[in-house]
């Protein structure tokens, strides 16, 4: 199509600003090439780019009449010049009209590793990549595995958080409110509606250290005009007086255990327990009446409003002061994958590659399978080809069956037509020369035996066999109507049908020449088809004019010998019979 698709990749820790600068350097190097007309470039995470360190470049080439080289040659020239750009690599492949790829990859052909265990998959992917990069049949071996991303792990000191009455759920909710884009409301107007999203100030999103400025609201409450309420399990001196502070509750649930009692003076107070075991205050000698729930939040014993009395008067409960996140957490830098791709239900890694010069896809597939067998990966790691490589492998496996099925169909039709088992073989004898001619032409033109070339070989079966049909049909008619023997009939048929055979062959040959030698957008796809047609027609036309009469006479004499063996004459002596 005259278009090259490029996927750029930088190290996993690259920022957006650094990625933009490197992408601009790639664009300048590409536009300096004389075969490039224009390009479009974009970076950032979206539906196409799954990570921040990857980008896309679509390169539009000039018309073929101006650049005089194909897209593959342009890619080779660009790669040598773009290697000078540090910190980024551009993987390129030509865009095609017809494609069977079901996923985007950095290079043209795809090979996947799938495993339920992510750690095992990462280990075997690294070993497989190291071996594939050593193969001379492959180049630009890449993978979508990016395990070296930088991450900050928030580690919670659970003991300290528990003493401060802060639960992991509270920490999670606070961080999600700040950075999780929580929807808290919806504003409805006459023509539209707007979602209200909660987030922290952008200043808190620039650096991980800003997370230390996030505050978490504790579950505890404290009395106004008095020191904060002590946490469960700890004591606090009472500066107002030395009388006993006790806890009471009207219900058996939501009361703190005995260890949560405040400090007391030397004066004595009797303590009693109800049937459930919580602490209950005595009915006398108390200066404060407080209640608490199981999480340490002070609450009234009956009406949920704080009600306490002391020498200084009435007090009210207020929330405790927010606590900085840094009080009970710290950060740890770790390596983390930027993305984990899945195929079905399990993690998968896609390894993509291009073919080295003078290398066919069949050679590359054979080399990869050899590496796979040599590594002896466990059964849990499933290795398969994807896209065009998988399609070619499937067709290559069934190629022999397809050709045999086509020959069988032709044989059955010709056998019914001529009411013979031998003469269809005479007609099919013209096909081997066509196949050999197609393969020789592909080798001379340095073309791969790809899917389109295989289609051309199958197409030759229908074109070439008409030479034998035109000769054999005329010879059989001469034998049956005029009583000629096989030699005379095939000789006469070869002379009379020579001109029609040459006319039909040249018509098909001239139709294939534009496909074989044409240039323009998409010519790379059509060229193997035309070369296979032209090579097969030329060689089969030269050979079948001589081989078809010989094979016809050979099979006709073979038929006569077989018929003579089946008919055995029996002589009877008249005297013996009497």
GULUMTI-974568 format. One record per atom (N, C-alpha, C, O): residue in one letter; x, z, y. Coordinates in steps of 0.05 Angstrom, whole numbers, plus 5000, padded with zeros to 4 digits. Layout:
BEGIN
aXZY...
This chain:
BEGIN
x501650004976x500050005000x501750005025x500649995047x504350015022x506050035046x506050305059x506650335083x505350515044x505150795054x506750975035x506550945011x508251155047x509751345032x508751625038x508451695062x508151785018x507352065022x509652245018x511152234998x510152425037x512252615036x511252895037x509552965053x512353075021x511753355020x514353505026x516253495011x514353645049x516753795057x516554085047x514354195045x518754205040x518854475030x521354615041x523554515039x520854855053x522955025064x523055285048x521255325031x525055455052x525055715038x522555875043x521155835063x521956045024x519456195025x519156375049x516856425058x521256465061x521156655083x521156505110x521356635131x520756245111x520756095136x518256155152x516056155141x518656205178x516356265195x515155995205x516255785200x512856025218x511455785228x513155635249x513255395248x514355785267x515955665288x518355515277x519055295285x519755645257x522055515245x521255265229x522655065229x518955285215x517955055200x517254825218x517854595211x516154885241x515454665260x517954525270x517954285273x520054675276x522554555286x523854385264x524854165270x523854475239x525054315217x523454065212x524553855206x520854095214x519153855209x519553645230x519453405224x520053725255x520653535276x523253395271x523553155277x525253535260x527753405254x527353195232x528552975234x525753255212x525153055192x523752815204x524452585197x521852855222x520452635234x522352455250x522052205249x524252575265x526152405280x527852235261x528352005267x528752355239x530352205221x528851975207x529951765202x526252025202x524651815189x524051585208x524351345200x523451645233x522851435252x525251265259x524951045269x527651375254x530051215260x530550995239x532150815244x529151005217x529450795197x528150535206x525850545216x529350305203x528250055213x525749965198x524249795208x525250065173x522949985158x520450145164x518350085154x520650355180x518450535186x517050445212x518350405232x514450425210x512850355234x511850605249x512150625273x510750805234x509751045247x509451255225x509951205201x508751495233x508251715214x506351915226x505951915250x505152075209x503552305217x504552545202x505152525178x504652775216x505853015204x504153255211x503053275233x503953445192x502553695198x503653905179x504453855157x503554155189x504354395173x502154605177x500254565191x502454825163x500455045165x498755055140x498454855125x497655285134x496055325111x493255215115x491855295134x492455035097x489754935098x488954845070x490154945051x486954675068x486154585041x488154425027x488054405002x490154305041x492154145028x494754295025x495854305003x495754425046x498154585045x497254875037x495855005052x498154955014x497355225004x499155445015x498455685013x501555375025x503355585035x504455495062x504255265070x505555685077x506455635104x509055485104x509655355124x510655495083x513255365083x513155075073x515254965066x510854955071x510554675062x509154515083x507454625099x509654255084x508454075103x507953805091x508753755069x506553635106x505853365096x506753165117x506453205141x507752945107x508552715125x507552465111x508252405088x505952305126x505152045116x506651835132x506351815156x508251675117x509951475130x508751195127x508251105104x508151065149x507050795148x509350595152x510750605172x509650415132x511850225133x510949965147x508549905150x512949825157x512449565169x511549365148x512049415124x510449135156x509748935135x512148845119x514448855129x511648765095x513848695077x515448465087x517948445082x514248285102x515748055113x517748145134x519647995140x517448385145x519348485165x521448675153x523748665161x520748825133x522649015122x524148905098x526448975093x522948715083x524348575061x525248755038x526748665021x524348995037x524949175014x522449325007x520649365024x522249404982x519849544974x519949844981x521949944991x517749984976x517550264984x519650434969x520650634981x520250374944x522250534930x524950514942x526350714944x525750274951x528350254965x528350404991x530450514999x526150405005x525950555030x526250855025x527550995040x525050945003x525251234997x528151304991x529151514999x529551134976x532351194970x534051204995x535851374998x533451025014x535051025039x534351265056x536151385069x531851345057x531051585073x532251835061x533052015076x532251865035x533252115023x536152155030x537052385035x537751945030x540551985037x541052075065x542952215071x539251985084x539552065112x538252335118x539252485135x536052405104x534752665109x536052895096x535353125102x537952855078x539453075066x541053225086x541953445081x541653095109x543253225130x541653445145x542853605159x538953445143x537353645156x537553905140x536653905117x538654115152x538954365136x536354525134x534654515151x536154675112x533954865108x531354745101x529354885102x531154495094x528654365087x529254125070x531253985073x527354065052x527653825034x525053675034x522853795033x525153415035x522853245035x522753085009x524552935002x520453124994x519952984969x518052744976x515952794988x518852504968x517252274975x516452114951x517852114930x514151974953x513251794932x511351594945x509951654964x511351344935x509651144946x506751194939x506051284917x504951134958x502051164954x501050914940x501750694947x499350954919x498350734903x495350714906x493950914911x494350464902x491450424902x490150554878x488050684880x491350524854x490250634830x491950864821x494450844819x490751084816x492151324807x490351494789x487851494792x491551624770x490051804752x490852094755x490152264739x492352154776x493252424781x490952594790x489252504807x490752834780x488553014787x489453244804x487953424810x492053254812x493053464829x495253354847x496653164839x495653484869x497853404887x500453534879x500453764872x502553374878x505153474871x507253354889x506753164903x509653474889x511753384907x512953114899x513752964917x512953054874x513952794865x511952664847x509652764844x512652444834x510652264823x509352354797x506952344794x511052454778x510052514752x510052824748x511652964760x508252914731x507653204729x507853304701x507153164682x508853554699x509253684673x508653984678x509854104696x506854104663x505954374669x506654564646x506854484623x507154814654x507555034635x505355244641x504955324663x503955324620x501755504622x502155744604x502955714581x501555984615x501956234599x500156444611x499756454635x499156614594x497556844604x499157054617x498157204634x501757084609x503557284620x505157154643x506756974638x504757244668x506057124691x509057164690x510556984697x510057394682x512957444681x514257274660x516457164665x513057244637x514157064617x514156774626x516056624621x512056694640x511856424651x514056374671x515256154671x514656564688x516756524708x519456504695x521156344703x519956664674x522556654661x522956384647x525156264650x521056284633x521356024619x521355794639x522555584633x520055814661x520055604681x522855574692x523855344696x524155794698x526955774708x528855644688x530555484695x528555714663x530255594642x529655294639x531455134636x527055224640x526254944637x527254784661x528254554657x527054894685x527954744709x530954704708x531954494715x532454904699x535354874697x536154644677x538054504682x534754624655x535354414636x534454134646x535853944642x532154124659x531153864668x532853744691x533153504692x534053914707x535753814729x538353694718x539753554732x538953754692x541353634680x540953364669x542853214662x538353284666x537753024653x538352794672x537652804696x539652594662x540352354679x537852174682x537852004700x535852214665x533452044668x531652134691x529851984699x531952374701x530252484722x531752524748x534152554748x530252534769x531252604795x529052734811x526652704805x529852874832x527853014850x526053204833x523653204838x527253354815x525653544799x524853774817x526653904829x522353824819x521254034837x519054194822x518054104801x518354414833x516254584822x514754714844x515754754866x512254784839x510554924858x510955224856x509555374870x512655314839x513255604836x514955694860x517155584864x514055894874x515555994897x515556304895x514056444909x517356414879x517256704873x518856874893x518757114891x520256754912x522056914929x520856964957x522356974977x518256984959x517157054985x517557354992x517757524974x517757405017x518157685027x515557825030x513557715040x515458075020x513058235022x513758515029x515858615022x511958655042x512158935049x510259095031x507859045032x511259275016x509659434999x509159705012x511059855018x506659775016x505960035028x505760245006x503960234990x507560435007x507660644987x506460904999x507260995020x504461004986x503061244995x504161494982x504361504957x504861694998x505561954988x502962104982x501862225001x502062094958x499362194952x499262504955x497062604961x501362644951x501262934954x500863004983x499163174990x502362875001x501962925030x499162835039x497862985054x498362605030x495662515037x493462705028x491462745042x493862815004x491863004994x491763255011x489563365016x494163355020x494163595037x492763545063x491663725075x492863285072x491563215098x488763125094x487463035113x487663155070x484963075064x484462775069x482462695080x486362615061x486162315064x486362195037x488162245022x484362035030x484161905004x485261615006x485261505028x486161504984x486961224984x484761034993x485260825005x482261104988x480060934997x479860935027x479260725039x480461155040x480461165070x482760985081x482360845101x485060995068x487260825077x486560525074x487060365092x485460465051x484660185046x482560095066x482759865076x480660255072x478560175091x479660145119x478859965133x481560315127x482760295153x484360035156x484059905176x485959975136x487559725137x485759475136x486259275149x483559495121x481759265119x480259225146x479759005154x479559445159x478359425185x480259295205x479359145222x482859345202x484759245222x485558955216x485858795235x485758885191x486958625184x485258455164x485958225158x483058565154x481558425134x479258255143x477858145127x478858235170x476658085181x473958175170x472458015160x473458425173x470858535164x468658455184x468958485208x466458355173x464158285189x462458525193x461458645174x462058605218x460658855224x457858805236x456258985236x457358565246x454758515258x454358215260x456258055257x451958135267x451257855271x449457845296x447457975298x450357685316x448857645340x447157395338x448157185332x444557425342x442657205339x441757115367x441057285384x441956865372x440856745396x438656555390x437856525366x437656415410x435456235405x436355985389x434755865375x438855905392x439755655379x441955695359x442755515345x443155935358x445455975340x445656265333x444256435343x447556325315x448156595308x451256625307x452656435300x452256865313x455056915316x455757165299x454457375301x457857135283x458757355267x460757515283x462657405294x460457775283x462257955297x464258055276x463558195257x466857985281x468958055262x470658275274x471458265298x471358475258x472958695267x475858645260x476458565237x477658675279x480458645274x482058805294x481058895314x484658845287x486458995305x487458815327x487158575326x488658935347x489858775369x492058595358x493458675340x492358365369x494558185360x497358305360x499058225345x497758505378x500358625379x501058765352x503358795345x498958855337x499458995312x499958795289x500458885267x499658535294x499858335273x502558185273x502958005257x504358255292x506758105295x509058205277x510858055269x509058465272x511258585258x510258795239x508458955246x511258815214x510359025196x510759305206x509259485198x512759345223x513259615233x510959715251x510659955255x509359525261x507059605277x504959755261x503259895272x505059725235x503159875218x503560175221x501660325215x505960265229x506360545233x504760655257x504460895260x503860475274x502160565297x499260575290x497560645307x498560515265x495760535257x495160825250x496860955237x492860925258x492061205253x489761205234x487961035235x489761405217x487661445197x486161695204x487361905209x483461685203x481861915209x481662085185x480761995163x482362345188x482262535165x479362615160x477662585177x478962715136x476262805129x475663085140x473363175139x477763225149x477363495159x476163505187x476263305201x474963725194x473963775221x475064045230x476064205213x475064095256x476164345266x474264455287x472564315298x474564715293x472864855313x473964795341x476364775346x472064755360x472964725387x473864985398x472865205390x475764985417x476865215430x478265405409x478365645413x479165295387x480465455367x482465275352x482265035353x484365395338x486265235323x484765065302x482565135294x486064855292x484764685272x484164845247x485665025240x482064765234x481364905209x483464855188x484364625184x484265055174x486265025153x485264855130x482864845124x487064725117x486364555095x486064725070x487164945069x484564625050x484164795026x486864855012x488664685011x487065095003x489465174989x491565285007x493665374997x491165295033x493165405052x491765615069x489365615073x493365805081x492266025097x493265985126x495265855131x491766105144x492466085172x491866355185x489766465180x493666455202x493066715215x490766685235x490366475247x489366905237x487066925256x487967095279x488367335277x488266965303x489167105326x486967265341x487567425358x484467215334x482267345349x482067635340x481967815358x481967695315x481867965306x482867975277x483567765266x482868205266x483968245239x481768285218x482268375196x479368225226x477168255207x477168035186x478567835190x475768065165x475767885143x474067635150x471867665160x475167395144x473667145147x472767055120x474467015102x470267025116x469266945089x467666685092x466966595114x467066575069x465566325068x462966375052x462966525033x460866255061x458366285047x456866025047x457465845063x455066005028x453465755026x450865835013x450666014997x448865685021x446165735010x445765604984x443865664969x447465414977x447165264951x449665304934x451765384944x449365244909x451565284891x453565054891x455765084882x452764824902x454464584903x455764544930x454664634950x458064414930x459464344955x460864574968x461364564992x461564784954x462965014965x465765014954x466264954930x467665084971x470465084962x471065304943x469565504943x473065284926x473765494908x475065734922x475365724946x475865924906x476966174917x479466124933x480066254953x481165924923x483665864936x483365764964x485265764979x480865694973x480465584999x479765805019x479165735042x479766055012x478966265030x481166295052x483466265046x480166365076x482066405098x483466675094x482766825077x485466725112x486966975110x485267205119x483467175136x485767435108x484167675114x485967905123x488367905117x484868095136x486368335145x486368545123x485568495100x487368775130x487568995110x484869105103x484569235082x482869065120x480269175114x479069035090x479768805085x477469165076x476469055050x473768945054x472169035070x473268735038x470568615036x470168545007x471968444993x467768594997x467168524969x466468234967x464968124984x467368104946x466767824941x465167804915x465767954896x463367624914x461667584890x461467294885x461667124903x460867224860x460566944851x457766904840x456567084828x456766664846x454166604834x454566484806x456766494795x452466384795x452666284768x454466044765x455566004744x454665884786x456365644784x459265704791x460965534786x459965924801x462666004805x463765974833x465966074837x462365854853x463565834880x463566104894x462166284886x465166114915x465466354930x462966404947x462066214960x461966644947x459666724964x460566964981x461767154971x459866955006x460667165024x458867415021x456567385013x459967655026x458267895025x456267895048x456567745067x454368075046x452268075067x453068255091x451468265110x455368385090x456068555112x459068535117x460568425101x459868635140x462668645148x463868365152x466268335148x462368175160x463367905165x463167845195x461267925208x465267705205x465267615233x464667325236x463967235257x464967165214x464466875215x462866795190x463266905168x461166615194x459566505172x460066205173x459066065191x461566095154x462365815153x461465695127x460965845108x461365445125x460965305100x462665055098x463564955119x463264975074x464964735070x463964575046x462864695028x464464315047x463764155024x466264125006x468364235012x465963964985x468163934966x470563794978x472763844968x470263634998x472563495009x473863635032x475763525044x472963875039x474264025059x473063985087x474164085106x470863845089x469563805116x467764035121x465964105105x468264165144x466564395151x463764315157x463364115171x461864455147x459064385151x457364645150x458364845139x455064645162x453364885162x452264935134x452164765117x451465185131x450365265104x447565155100x446765125077x446065095121x443365015117x442764755132x441764565120x443264735157x442364515174x444464315181x443964145198x446864315168x448964125172x450164125200x451763965207x449264315217x450464355244x452164605243x451264805232x454564595253x456364825251x455165055266x454365035289x455065285252x454065525264x455865755257x455865845234x457465845275x459266065270x459266255293x458866175316x459666515288x459766715309x462366875307x463366915285x463266965329x465767125330x465667295355x463667285370x467767435360x467867595384x467967435409x467067525431x468867185407x469067015431x466566855437x466466725458x464666845419x462266705424x461766485404x462866485382x459966295411x459166085393x461165855393x462265795414x461665735370x463565515367x462165275355x460165305341x463165025360x462064775349x464264625334x466564645342x463464475313x465364325297x465964055309x464063915318x468463965310x469263705320x471163575299x472463715284x471263305298x472963175278x475963235284x476763285307x477463245263x480363295265x481663055279x480662835279x483963105290x485462895304x486462685284x487262755262x486362425291x487362215273x490362265266x491862375282x491062175243x493762215233x495161955231x494061765220x497661925241x499161675239x499561595209x499961765192x499561335205x499961235178x502761305168x503261335144x504661325186x507461375178x507761665168x509861725157x505861835172x506062115163x506162135133x507562305122x504661965119x504461985090x504961725076x504261695052x506061525090x506661265077x509461165086x510461265106x510560985071x512960845079x512960565067x511460515048x514660385077x514660115069x517160055052x519260175055x516759875032x518959775016x518859465015x516759355010x521059335020x521259045020x521658954991x523359054977x519958774982x520058664955x519758364956x518958254976x520458234934x520057954931x517357904916x516758034897x515857714927x513157664916x512657374917x513457234936x511257254897x510656974898x508656904920x506857064925x509156684933x507356594955x504656514944x502556554957x504556404920x502056304908x502356314878x504556264867x500156364864x500056354835x497756154828x495456214832x498555924819x496555714812x495455774784x496755894767x492955694780x491555724754x490555464744x489655294759x490655434718x489455204704x487555314684x488355424664x484955284689x482955434673x482955724681x482355794703x483655894662x483756184666x486456304668x486756544673x488556144663x491256254660x493156144682x492655924693x495156294689x497156204708x498555954698x499055924674x499255774716x500555524709x502555454730x502155504754x504755324722x506855224740x507054924735x507354834713x506954774757x507154484755x509954394763x510954444785x511354264744x513954144749x513653844753x512453714736x514553744775x514253464781x516953334783x518953464789x517053074778x519652924777x519152634783x516952534780x521352504792x521452214795x523352104774x524852244761x523151844770x524851704750x527451624764x527451524787x529651644749x532151554759x532251244758x530651124743x533951114773x534150824772x534750724744x536250844729x533550494737x533850374710x532950554688x533950544666x530850714693x529750894673x526750854671x525350844691x525850834646x522950794642x521651064638x522951264633x518951064641x517451314638x517651414609x517651654604x517651224590x517851314562x520551454556x520551644541x522651364569x525251504565x525151784577x526251974566x523951804601x523752074614x522052264597x522752494594x519752164586x518052334570x519552424545x519352654537x520952244532x522552314508x524652514514x525152704498x526052494537x528152684545x526952964550x528153164542x524652974563x523353234568x522453364543x522853604539x521253214525x520353324499x522753424483x522553614468x525053284485x527453374471x528353644482x529153814466x528353674508x529053934520x527154154511x527954374505x524554084510x522554284502x523054374474x522854614468x523654194456x524154264428x526754424425x526954604408x528654364442x531254504440x531054784450x532454964440x529454834470x529155104481x527555294462x527955534463x525855174446x524155334427x522555544442x522855784437x520955454460x519255644475x517155774457x516355654437x516356014463x514356154446x511656004447x511155844465x510056064427x507355934425x505556004449x503755854454x506056224462x504356294485x504756114509x503056104527x507055984510x507555794533x506755514524x507855394506x504655414537x503555154531x504754944551x504254974575x506154744541x507354544557x505954274553x505754184530x504954154574x503553904573x504153724597x504953824618x503953464593x504153284615x501453254629x499353294617x501553184655x499153154671x499252884685x501352764688x496952794694x496752554711x497652304697x496852254674x499252144711x500051884701x501751914676x501551754657x503452124674x505152164650x503352224626x503952124604x501252384630x499452444607x497952194599x497552144575x497052034618x495651784612x497451584597x496551464577x499951564606x501751374592x502351474564x502451314545x502751734561x503251844534x500951794515x501251724492x498451834526x496151784509x495851494501x495251424478x496351314520x496251024514x498450944496x498050784477x500951054500x503150994482x502651074454x503550944435x501251304450x500651394423x498651204410x498851164385x496751104425x494650934414x495150634417x493550474409x497550564427x498150284432x498050114407x496849904406x499350214386x499350064360x496550034349x495849824339x494950244351x492250234341x490550034357x488949894346x490950024383x489449834400x490149544392x488349384390x492649484388x493449214381x492449144354x491448924349x492649324335x491549274308x488549224308x487549044295x487149384324x484249344327x483549074339x481648944330x485048994359x484548724371x485148504351x483548314350x487248524336x487848314316x485748314294x484948104284x484848554286x482748564265x480148434275x478848294259x479448484300x477048354310x477248054311x475347914304x479547954320x479947664320x479947544292x478747334288x481147684273x481147584246x478347564234x477747364221x476747764239x474047764228x472347534240x470947394225x472547494266x471047274279x471947004268x470246834263x474546964266x475546704256x474946664227x474346444218x474946874211x474246844183x471446764179x470746594162x469646884196x466846804194x466446514204x464846364193x468046434224x467746164235x468645944215x467345744212x470945994202x472045784184x471445844155x472245684137x470046064149x469346124122x471846124103x471846014082x473946254113x476446254099x477946514105x477646624127x479546604085x481246834090x484046764098x485546934107x484846504095x487546424100x487946294127x489846354141x486146124135x486445974161x486446164185x487946104204x484946384186x485346574209x488146674211x489146734233x489546714188x492346804190x494046584203x495946654217x493446334198x494946114211x494646134241x496646084256x492346184250x491846204280x493246454291x494446434312x493146674277x494346924287x497346914286x498747074299x498546724271x501446694270x502646614297x505046634300x501046524316x502046454342x502546694360x503846674381x501446924353x501647164370x504347294371x505147384393x505847314349x508447454351x510347324372x511747464386x510347054373x512046924392x511246994421x512947014439x508647024426x507747104453x508647384460x509447434482x508447574441x509347844446x512347854452x513148004469x513947704436x516747704440x517447584467x519147684482x516047364475x516547244501x515847434524x517347444544x513647594521x512947784542x515048004545x515848074568x516048104523x518048314524x520748214536x521948354552x521547974528x523947864539x523747814569x525647864584x521447724578x521047674607x521147934622x522347944644x519948154611x520048414625x522948514626x523748634646x524448474605x527248564605x528948404625x530648514639x528548144627x530047984646x529348054675x531148044692x526848114680x526048184707x526348484713x525648574735x527448644694x527948924697x525349074704x525249244723x523249024689x520749154692x520249334668x521049274646x518849554673x518149744652x515849644636x514149494645x515749734611x513449674594x511349894600x510850074585x510049854622x508050044631x505249974622x504849794606x503350114634x500550074626x499649794633x498249664617x500349694656x499549424665x500849214647x499649014640x503349254639x504749064622x503449054594x503248844582x502549284584x501149294558x498549134560x497748994542x497149164583x494749014587x495248714586x493748564574x497548624598x498248344597x498848254569x498048024562x500048414552x500648334524x498048304508x497648114493x496148494512x493548474499x492048224509x490648094493x492348164534x491047924546x492147664533x490747474530x494747674525x495947434512x494647374485x494547144477x493547574472x492247524446x489947334450x489547154433x488447354471x486147174475x486946904486x485546704482x489346894500x490146634512x491646464492x491146224490x493546584477x495346424460x493946324435x494546104426x492146474424x490846394399x489246144401x488546014381x488646054426x487045814429x488645564421x487545364414x491345584422x492945354413x492545314383x492045084374x492645524367x492245494339x489345404332x488945254314x487445514347x484645444342x484245144347x482845014331x485345034368x484944744374x486144564352x485044354346x488344644341x489644484320x488244524293x487544324280x487844764285x486744824258x483844724257x483144614236x482344754277x479544664277x479444354272x477744264257x481044214286x481043914283x482043834255x480943654244x484143974244x485243904218x483143954196x482843794178x481744184197x479644244177x477444034178x476343954157x476643954202x474543754204x475443484192x473843354179x478043414196x479043164184x479143174154x478542984140x479843404142x479943434113x477143414101x476743294081x475143544114x472443554103x470943294107x469443214089x471243164129x469642924135x470942664125x469542484116x473642644126x474942394119x476642424094x477842224085x476842654082x478242684057x481242674059x482542614039x482442734082x485342734085x486442984073x485143194071x489042964064x490343204053x491343374077x491043294100x492443604071x493143794092x495343684110x495343734134x497343544098x499543444114x498643234134x499343244157x497043044125x496042834142x494142944163x494242864187x492443134156x490543244175x491943404197x491243364221x493843574191x495143734211x496943564229x497243624253x498143344218x499743174234x498043024255x498843004278x495742924246x494042784264x492842974285x492542904308x492243214276x491143414295x493143494317x492443524340x495743514309x497843594328x498243374349x498743434372x497943124340x498342904360x495942884379x496342844403x493542904368x491142864385x490643104403x489543074425x491343344395x490643584411x493043674428x492843894440x495143524429x497443614445x496843624475x497443824488x495443424486x494843424514x492843644522x493443784542x490643694507x488943924515x490444194513x489944364530x492244224493x493644474491x495444514516x495644734527x496944304524x498644324547x497144374572x498044524589x494844254575x493244294600x492244584602x492544704623x491144694581x490144964582x492445164585x492245364600x494745114572x497045294575x498145294603x498745504614x498445054615x499445034642x497545164662x498445274682x494945134657x493045264676x493345564676x493345684697x493545684652x493945974651x496746054662x496946264674x498745884657x501445944666x501545944697x502746114709x500445744709x500445724738x498845944751x499446034773x496746044737x495246274748x496746534747x496346704763x498646554729x500246794727x502746804744x503847014749x503546564754x505946554771x505646714797x507446864804x503346694812x503046864836x503147164831x504147314847x502147244807x502247524800x505147604795x505947834802x506747434782x509447504774x511447504797x513247664798x511047314816x513047284837x511947324865x513347274885x509447414866x508247464892x509447714906x510447884892x509247724932x510147944948x507948024968x506547844978x507648274973x505648364991x504748644982x505848764964x502748744996x501749014990x500549014962x498748864956x501449194945x500449224918x501649034898x500849034875x503648874906x504848684887x506348834865x506648724843x507349074870x508749224849x506949284825x507849294803x504349314831x502549374809x501849134793x501549144769x501648904806x500848654792x503148504779x502748344761x505648564788x507848404778x508348424748x508748224735x508248664735x508648674706x506548504690x507248384670x504048494700x502048334687x502748044688x502547904667x503547944711x504247664713x506747584698x506747374685x508747764698x511147704683x510647694653x511647514639x509047874642x508347874614x506747614607x507247504586x504947534624x503447294618x505247044618x505146884599x506847014639x508546774641x510546764618x510846554605x511946984612x513846984591x512646924563x513746784547x510347054558x509047004532x508046724529x508246614507x506946604550x505846334548x508146134545x507845944529x510346164559x512545974557x513745964529x513945754517x514446204518x515646204492x513746124470x514445984451x511246214472x509346144451x508645844451x508245724430x508645724475x508045434476x510345274463x509845074450x512745354468x515045214456x515045234426x515645044412x514445474415x514745514387x512345434371x512545314349x509945494381x507545444365x506945144360x505645084340x507944964377x507544684372x509044594347x508244394334x511044744339x512544674314x511744864291x511644774268x511345114297x510845304275x507945284264x507545324240x506045224280x503245224271x502845014249x501545084229x503744754252x503344564229x504744654204x503644614182x507144764207x508644854183x507145074168x506845074144x506245274183x504745494171x502145404159x501345504138x500845204171x498345104161x498744974133x497245024115x500844804131x501444674106x502244874085x501444854062x503845084093x504745284074x502345434062x502145474038x500445524079x498145674069x496245504053x494945604035x496045244060x494245064045x495345024017x493745023998x497944984014x499144953987x498945213972x498545213947x499245443986x498945693972x496145733962x495745843940x494245643977x491445663968x490945493944x489545573925x492145243943x491745073919x492945203894x491845183873x495345323897x496545453874x494845683864x494545713839x493845843882x492146063874x489645963860x488746093840x488445743870x486045643857x486645523829x484945543812x488945403825x489745293799x490145523779x489445483755x491245743787x491645963769x489046093760x488746183737x487046093778x484546203771x483046023751x481546123735x483345763753x481945573735x483845503712x485545333715x483445613688x485045573664x483545393645x481445483634x484445133639x482944953621x483145043592x485345123583x480945023577x480845103548x480244853532x478144733536x482044773513x481644533496x480544623468x481644803456x478544493459x477344553433x477744323414x477344093421x478744383390x479044173370x476444143355x475144333346x475543883353x472943833341x472843913312x470844013302x475043853298x475143923269x475044223265x473544313247x476444373281x476344663278x473544773284x472644953271x472344643304x469644743311x467744703288x466044873282x467944463275x466144413253x466744603230x465444583209
